[in-house]
Amino acid sequence: MNTANRLAPYMFMAPAAVIMGLCLLYPLGYMIYGSFLDWNPSQSIGEADFVGFKNYINLFFDPAFRESLGVTLTFAVSVVIAELVIGVGLALLLDRNIRGMSLLRTLFILPMMIAPVVVGLMWRYMYHPTVGTFNRFLKSIGLEGVDWLGQNALLSVIIADIWQWTPFIFILSLAALQSLPRSALEAARIDGATNWQQIVYIKIPLMMPVLIVTALLRLIDAFKVLEVILVMTEGGPGLSTEIVALRISRTATEFRELGTAAAMSNYLLILLLLLTVAMFAFTRFQDARAARLARQVQEEG
């Protein structure tokens, strides 16, 4: 009976583990194996020639791939930092009893509900050099129009991403704020802490574990953005907005180099794994720091 009780959890988990293995580990292994092949769509994976690390070495010295990687890092870091600043700022501003807060939250999350292709088309039309909303406004106040999707293409797609995904940061930040221990805030208020001091020394440190996980989720998603940039700029002009996900798609479909595309995917996977491990390590450090701060505040209170 004791043996059956010990095995019961594993028996219940077994179907999910098998499905996870088939749906996750098998495609991952297939991609890793394919990255060592000179493989094109006209061949089955068994017919492709094994080339070892040739695809990885060629990519490492490929200036176009390195430029795409640089564009990806610039885009991802820029949007995550901007969305964190704006989203957390809005959450701190609206962390109070306001009539119609439910309606306001619904309005805030509307951009997240729009399909990426629609977002790309919408912003592409607004950035149009002659009939776009932004240039028409600039001309109405006597200013010259801006070449949004030309010289400022990367900035333009960054603005579009910030508009769509800042609500995600806002909603999670507001939830984190409203779950903070009121005793800590009351103790700080009794000790004479100003609103700014409460934000800097109480609220932000206690929110940090949630903010780090939120930033990690957005960072991973930013590395995989494809549809919005594809619709808005198609990676141009030149390679100025060609992120790695878009280059992978082009390598596989236009250049018909499946092995090289798989190697690119693995490079991106390794980079995301390193970022994930680093941020989770930092999260554990912040969790311990927040716990110490909470205990200290409670003891002083």
C-alpha positions in Angstrom: 0.0 0.0 0.0 2.8 2.4 0.9 4.5 1.6 -2.4 1.3 2.3 -4.3 0.9 5.6 -2.5 4.4 6.6 -3.4 4.0 5.7 -7.1 0.5 7.3 -7.4 1.8 10.9 -8.1 4.2 9.6 -10.8 1.4 7.6 -12.4 -0.8 10.7 -12.6 2.1 12.7 -14.0 3.1 10.1 -16.6 0.6 11.0 -19.3 1.5 14.7 -19.1 5.2 13.9 -19.1 4.8 11.7 -22.2 2.8 14.4 -24.0 5.4 17.0 -23.0 8.2 14.8 -24.3 6.5 14.2 -27.6 5.4 17.9 -28.1 8.5 19.6 -26.8 11.6 17.3 -26.6 11.1 15.6 -30.0 10.8 18.8 -32.1 13.7 20.3 -30.1 15.9 17.2 -30.8 14.8 17.2 -34.4 15.9 20.9 -34.7 19.3 20.3 -33.0 20.0 17.3 -35.2 19.0 19.3 -38.4 21.4 22.0 -37.5 24.3 19.7 -38.2 23.1 18.9 -41.7 23.3 20.5 -45.1 19.6 20.3 -45.5 17.1 21.9 -47.9 13.3 21.5 -48.3 13.7 19.1 -51.3 15.3 16.5 -49.0 14.0 14.5 -46.2 16.2 14.8 -43.1 17.6 11.3 -43.7 18.9 12.3 -47.1 20.8 15.4 -46.0 24.6 15.4 -45.6 26.1 15.6 -42.2 28.4 18.7 -42.0 29.1 18.8 -38.2 29.5 22.3 -36.8 29.9 24.0 -40.3 26.6 25.8 -40.0 27.4 27.2 -36.6 30.9 28.3 -37.7 29.6 30.0 -40.8 27.0 31.9 -38.8 29.5 32.9 -36.2 31.5 34.7 -38.9 28.5 35.9 -40.9 28.3 39.7 -40.6 24.6 39.7 -41.7 23.7 37.3 -38.9 25.7 39.2 -36.3 23.9 42.4 -37.4 20.5 40.7 -37.1 21.6 39.6 -33.6 22.6 43.1 -32.7 19.3 44.5 -34.0 17.5 41.9 -31.9 19.3 42.7 -28.7 18.8 46.5 -29.3 15.1 46.0 -30.0 14.5 43.6 -27.1 16.4 45.5 -24.4 14.8 48.9 -25.5 11.2 47.7 -25.5 11.6 45.8 -22.2 13.2 48.8 -20.4 10.7 51.3 -21.8 7.7 49.0 -21.0 8.9 48.4 -17.5 9.3 52.2 -16.8 6.0 53.1 -18.3 4.0 50.1 -17.0 5.3 50.3 -13.4 4.9 54.1 -13.4 1.2 53.8 -14.5 0.6 51.1 -11.9 2.1 53.3 -9.1 0.0 56.2 -10.3 -3.3 54.2 -10.5 -2.8 52.2 -7.3 -5.7 53.8 -5.5 -9.4 53.6 -5.3 -10.7 55.2 -8.5 -14.2 55.0 -9.9 -14.3 53.0 -13.1 -11.0 51.2 -12.5 -12.4 48.0 -14.0 -13.3 49.8 -17.2 -9.9 51.5 -17.2 -8.1 48.1 -16.9 -10.2 46.8 -19.8 -9.2 49.7 -22.0 -5.5 49.3 -21.1 -5.4 45.7 -22.1 -7.2 46.2 -25.5 -3.9 46.6 -27.5 -2.8 43.1 -26.2 -5.9 41.6 -27.7 -5.2 42.8 -31.3 -3.7 40.3 -33.7 0.0 41.1 -34.4 -0.7 41.4 -38.2 -3.4 44.0 -37.5 -1.1 45.9 -35.2 1.6 45.9 -37.9 -0.9 47.1 -40.6 -2.3 49.8 -38.3 1.0 51.3 -37.4 2.3 51.0 -41.0 -0.6 53.2 -42.1 -0.1 55.6 -39.3 3.6 55.9 -40.3 2.8 56.5 -44.0 4.9 59.4 -45.3 2.0 61.4 -46.8 -1.4 60.2 -45.4 -0.2 58.8 -42.1 -1.5 60.2 -38.9 1.8 61.3 -37.5 3.1 63.2 -40.5 -0.3 64.8 -41.1 -0.2 66.1 -37.5 3.4 67.3 -37.8 2.5 69.2 -41.0 -0.6 70.7 -39.4 1.6 72.4 -36.9 4.1 73.6 -39.5 6.8 70.9 -39.0 8.4 68.6 -41.6 7.2 65.0 -41.9 9.4 62.2 -40.6 10.7 59.2 -42.6 9.3 56.8 -40.0 9.8 53.5 -41.8 13.0 54.6 -43.5 15.7 56.3 -41.4 13.8 55.8 -38.2 12.5 52.2 -38.9 13.9 50.6 -35.7 12.6 53.3 -33.5 9.2 53.0 -35.2 8.8 49.3 -34.5 10.0 49.8 -30.9 7.2 52.4 -30.4 4.6 50.0 -31.9 5.8 47.2 -29.5 5.7 49.5 -26.5 2.2 50.6 -27.3 1.0 47.0 -27.6 2.8 45.4 -24.6 3.1 48.1 -21.9 -0.4 47.1 -20.7 1.0 43.6 -19.9 3.5 45.2 -17.6 0.9 47.5 -16.1 -1.6 44.8 -15.2 1.0 42.6 -13.5 2.6 45.5 -11.7 -0.7 46.7 -10.4 -1.6 43.2 -9.2 1.8 43.0 -7.5 1.2 46.4 -5.8 -2.2 45.5 -4.5 -0.8 42.2 -3.0 1.9 44.0 -1.0 1.6 43.6 2.8 -0.3 46.6 4.1 1.4 46.3 7.4 4.7 47.3 5.8 3.2 50.3 4.1 1.4 51.4 7.3 4.6 51.0 9.3 6.5 53.2 6.8 3.7 55.8 6.8 3.7 55.9 10.6 7.5 56.4 10.6 7.0 59.5 8.4 8.1 58.1 5.1 7.0 60.2 2.1 5.2 58.6 -0.9 8.4 58.7 -2.8 10.4 57.0 -0.1 7.7 54.3 0.2 8.0 53.7 -3.5 11.8 53.5 -3.6 12.4 51.7 -0.3 9.2 49.6 0.2 7.1 49.1 -2.9 9.7 48.6 -5.6 11.9 46.2 -3.6 8.9 44.1 -2.6 7.7 44.1 -6.2 11.0 43.1 -7.6 10.5 39.3 -7.8 7.3 39.9 -9.9 9.0 42.6 -12.0 11.9 40.3 -12.8 9.7 37.4 -13.9 7.5 39.9 -15.9 10.6 41.4 -17.6 11.9 37.9 -18.4 8.6 36.9 -20.1 8.6 40.1 -22.1 12.3 39.7 -23.0 11.7 36.1 -24.3 8.7 37.3 -26.3 10.6 40.3 -27.7 13.2 38.0 -29.1 10.5 36.1 -31.0 8.6 39.1 -32.5 8.0 38.4 -36.2 4.6 39.4 -37.6 4.6 43.1 -36.6 8.0 43.8 -38.0 7.4 41.7 -41.1 4.2 43.6 -41.9 5.6 47.1 -41.0 9.1 47.0 -42.6 9.8 43.4 -43.9 13.1 43.7 -42.1 14.2 46.8 -44.0 15.5 49.2 -45.0 18.5 47.0 -45.5 18.9 45.0 -42.3 18.0 47.8 -40.0 14.9 46.0 -38.5 15.7 42.4 -39.4 15.7 40.6 -36.1 16.9 37.0 -35.8 13.4 35.5 -35.9 12.8 37.2 -39.3 16.2 36.1 -40.6 15.4 32.5 -39.5 12.1 32.6 -41.4 13.8 34.0 -44.5 16.7 31.5 -44.4 14.3 28.6 -44.2 11.7 29.8 -46.8 13.5 32.1 -49.2 17.1 30.8 -49.1 15.9 27.2 -48.5 18.7 26.4 -46.1 17.0 24.5 -43.3 20.2 23.4 -41.6 21.4 27.0 -41.3 18.0 28.1 -40.1 18.0 25.4 -37.4 21.5 26.5 -36.3 20.2 30.1 -36.0 17.4 28.9 -33.9 19.8 27.1 -31.6 21.9 30.2 -31.2 18.8 32.1 -30.2 17.7 29.3 -27.9 21.2 29.3 -26.1 21.0 33.1 -25.7 17.5 32.9 -24.2 18.6 30.1 -21.9 21.5 32.2 -20.6 19.3 35.2 -20.0 16.7 33.0 -18.3 19.3 31.4 -15.9 20.8 34.8 -15.1 17.4 36.4 -14.4 16.2 33.5 -12.3 19.5 33.6 -10.3 18.9 37.3 -9.7 15.2 36.6 -8.8 16.3 34.3 -6.0 18.7 36.9 -4.7 15.9 39.5 -4.8 13.4 37.1 -3.1 15.9 36.7 -0.2 16.4 40.4 0.0 12.7 41.1 -0.1 12.1 38.6 2.7 14.7 40.2 4.9 13.2 43.6 4.2 9.7 42.4 5.1 10.9 40.8 8.4 12.8 44.0 9.3 9.8 46.2 8.7 7.6 43.9 10.7 10.0 43.8 13.6 10.3 47.6 13.6 6.5 47.9 13.4 
